[in-house]
Amino acid sequence: MELFTPDFGLVFWMFVAFAVLFLVLYKWGWPVILKSIESRADLIDKGVEYAQNAKEQLEHAREQSDKYLAEARMKQADMLREADKMKTQIIEEARAAAQVEAQKVMDAAKTAIEQERKEAELQFRNEVSSFALDIAAKVVRTQLNDEKEQSRLVGTLLDEMEKQN
C-alpha cells in the first residue's frame, strides 16, 4: 500500500519540483508559448481576412463576368439583327434588280416583236403592191391598147392628183 499512499517527503519534493518547473515555465516557457499562440491567431485572422477578400473579389469578378456575358449576348443579338437586316436588304435589292432586268428583257422583246411586226407589214405591203402593180399593168395593157383610153386615164389621174393637193 505504500505505493498508493506516498510519504510526506515525497509529496514535498514533488511540490518543490513542480513549483520550480512552474516558475521556469512561467518565466521562459509561457511567454514563448503565448507568443506563438498569438502569432498563430494573427496568422489565422490574416488567413480569414484574405479568404474574405478573395471571396469578395471572386463575387466581384463573377458579377463582372455576368455583366460582360450579358453585354456580349446583347452585342451578339444586335449583330444577328443587323445581319438579318442586311440579308433582307440584299434580297430586296436582288429582287428589285431582277425585276428591273426582267422589265428590260420584256421591253427589248416588245421592241423586237414590234420591229418584226413592222417588217412583216412592210414586206406584206411590198408584196401586195407588187401584185397590185402586176395586176394593174396587165389590166392597163389590155385597156390601154387604144389612144383614147390612154388619154382618159391620164386625165383622171391628173384630176385626182389635183384634188389631193
C-alpha positions as CSV (number, residue, x, y, z in Angstrom):
1,M,0.0,0.0,0.0
2,E,2.9,2.2,0.2
3,L,2.9,2.7,-3.4
4,F,-0.6,4.2,-3.3
5,T,0.0,6.4,-0.3
6,P,3.2,8.5,-0.7
7,D,5.2,9.8,2.2
8,F,5.3,13.5,3.2
9,G,8.9,13.9,2.0
10,L,8.0,12.6,-1.5
11,V,5.0,14.9,-1.7
12,F,7.1,17.8,-0.5
13,W,9.9,17.3,-3.1
14,M,7.3,16.7,-5.8
15,F,5.7,20.0,-4.8
16,V,9.1,21.8,-4.9
17,A,9.9,20.2,-8.3
18,F,6.5,21.3,-9.6
19,A,7.0,24.8,-8.2
20,V,10.4,25.1,-9.8
21,L,9.1,23.7,-13.1
22,F,6.1,26.1,-12.8
23,L,8.4,29.1,-12.2
24,V,10.7,28.2,-15.1
25,L,7.8,27.7,-17.4
26,Y,6.2,30.9,-16.1
27,K,9.4,32.9,-16.7
28,W,10.6,31.4,-20.0
29,G,8.1,28.9,-21.4
30,W,4.7,30.6,-21.2
31,P,5.8,33.8,-22.9
32,V,7.1,31.8,-25.9
33,I,4.0,29.6,-26.0
34,L,1.7,32.6,-25.7
35,K,3.7,34.5,-28.3
36,S,3.5,31.5,-30.7
37,I,-0.3,31.2,-30.0
38,E,-0.8,34.9,-30.7
39,S,1.2,34.8,-33.9
40,R,-0.8,31.7,-34.9
41,A,-4.0,33.5,-34.1
42,D,-2.8,36.5,-36.1
43,L,-1.9,34.2,-39.0
44,I,-5.4,32.6,-38.8
45,D,-7.0,36.1,-38.7
46,K,-5.0,37.2,-41.7
47,G,-5.9,34.0,-43.5
48,V,-9.6,34.5,-42.7
49,E,-9.3,38.2,-43.8
50,Y,-7.5,37.1,-47.0
51,A,-10.2,34.4,-47.6
52,Q,-12.9,37.1,-47.2
53,N,-11.1,39.4,-49.6
54,A,-10.7,36.6,-52.0
55,K,-14.4,35.7,-51.7
56,E,-15.3,39.4,-52.3
57,Q,-13.0,39.6,-55.3
58,L,-14.5,36.3,-56.6
59,E,-18.0,37.7,-56.2
60,H,-17.0,40.9,-57.9
61,A,-15.3,39.0,-60.7
62,R,-18.4,36.8,-61.0
63,E,-20.6,40.0,-61.3
64,Q,-18.2,41.5,-63.9
65,S,-18.2,38.3,-65.9
66,D,-22.0,38.1,-65.7
67,K,-22.1,41.7,-66.9
68,Y,-19.6,41.0,-69.7
69,L,-21.6,37.9,-70.7
70,A,-24.8,39.9,-70.8
71,E,-23.1,42.6,-72.8
72,A,-21.7,40.0,-75.2
73,R,-25.1,38.5,-75.6
74,M,-26.6,41.9,-76.3
75,K,-23.9,42.6,-78.9
76,Q,-24.5,39.1,-80.4
77,A,-28.2,39.8,-80.6
78,D,-27.5,43.2,-82.2
79,M,-25.1,41.6,-84.7
80,L,-27.7,38.9,-85.6
81,R,-30.4,41.6,-86.1
82,E,-28.0,43.6,-88.2
83,A,-27.1,40.6,-90.3
84,D,-30.8,39.8,-90.7
85,K,-31.5,43.3,-91.9
86,M,-28.6,43.1,-94.3
87,K,-29.8,39.8,-95.6
88,T,-33.3,41.2,-96.1
89,Q,-31.9,44.3,-97.8
90,I,-29.7,42.2,-100.1
91,I,-32.6,40.0,-101.0
92,E,-34.8,43.1,-101.7
93,E,-32.0,44.7,-103.8
94,A,-31.6,41.5,-105.7
95,R,-35.3,41.2,-106.2
96,A,-35.5,44.8,-107.4
97,A,-32.5,44.3,-109.8
98,A,-34.2,41.1,-111.1
99,Q,-37.4,43.0,-111.7
100,V,-35.6,45.8,-113.5
101,E,-33.7,43.3,-115.6
102,A,-36.9,41.4,-116.4
103,Q,-38.5,44.6,-117.4
104,K,-35.6,45.4,-119.7
105,V,-35.8,42.0,-121.3
106,M,-39.6,42.4,-121.7
107,D,-39.1,45.8,-123.2
108,A,-36.5,44.5,-125.5
109,A,-38.7,41.6,-126.5
110,K,-41.7,44.0,-127.1
111,T,-39.4,46.3,-129.2
112,A,-38.2,43.3,-131.2
113,I,-41.7,42.0,-131.7
114,E,-42.9,45.4,-132.8
115,Q,-40.0,45.7,-135.2
116,E,-40.7,42.2,-136.6
117,R,-44.4,43.1,-137.0
118,K,-43.5,46.3,-138.8
119,E,-41.0,44.5,-141.0
120,A,-43.7,41.9,-141.8
121,E,-46.3,44.5,-142.5
122,L,-43.8,46.3,-144.8
123,Q,-42.9,43.1,-146.6
124,F,-46.7,42.3,-146.9
125,R,-47.4,45.8,-148.3
126,N,-44.5,45.4,-150.7
127,E,-45.8,42.1,-151.9
128,V,-49.4,43.3,-152.2
129,S,-48.2,46.4,-154.0
130,S,-46.1,44.3,-156.3
131,F,-49.1,42.0,-157.0
132,A,-51.3,45.1,-157.5
133,L,-48.8,46.6,-159.9
134,D,-48.6,43.4,-161.8
135,I,-52.3,43.1,-162.0
136,A,-52.7,46.8,-162.8
137,A,-50.0,46.5,-165.5
138,K,-51.9,43.6,-167.1
139,V,-55.2,45.5,-166.8
140,V,-53.8,48.7,-168.2
141,R,-52.1,46.9,-171.1
142,T,-55.3,45.4,-172.1
143,Q,-57.3,48.6,-171.6
144,L,-54.8,51.0,-173.0
145,N,-54.4,49.5,-176.4
146,D,-56.1,52.4,-178.0
147,E,-55.1,56.1,-177.5
148,K,-58.5,57.4,-176.4
149,E,-58.4,55.2,-173.3
150,Q,-54.9,56.3,-172.5
151,S,-55.8,60.0,-172.6
152,R,-58.9,59.4,-170.5
153,L,-56.9,57.5,-167.9
154,V,-54.2,60.2,-167.8
155,G,-56.8,62.9,-167.3
156,T,-58.4,61.0,-164.5
157,L,-55.2,60.6,-162.7
158,L,-54.3,64.3,-163.1
159,D,-57.7,65.2,-161.7
160,E,-57.2,63.0,-158.7
161,M,-53.7,64.5,-158.0
162,E,-55.1,68.0,-158.1
163,K,-57.8,67.1,-155.6
164,Q,-55.2,65.7,-153.2
165,N,-53.0,68.8,-153.3
